[in-house]
């Protein structure tokens, strides 16, 4: 079996409004739109990764994390501050069975910081120190 270990990964999220999502992902998160197709498009992220967003107003946002962005420890606090400055609100969680408790939107898990927020479509996104 050839496997998929050496292939590029592309995350996929649904949107109620592609235009609204496109604005959020490009202007707030800074991802570069690379291609558009009927009801959706592709966005370039770091290290050759891609994100596809497609419009489907009938689908509801999932209640779990849909995308995670890995950042260095040195960039984490600056990035959180920049996103807050652009109006992003970070979620607070207290889930003892997972050992997850955020303070002012930030969790520390095994010595690494992590934070969750929602996009304009209700998808839950995560930023984690890797």
Secondary structure, 3 states (H helix, E strand, C coil): CCCCCCCCCEEEEEECCHHHHHHHHHHHCCCEEEEEECCEEEEECHHHCEEEEEECCCCCCCCCEEEEEEECHHHHHHHHHHHHHCCCCECCCEEHHHCEECECCEEEECCEEEEEEECCCCCEEEEEEC
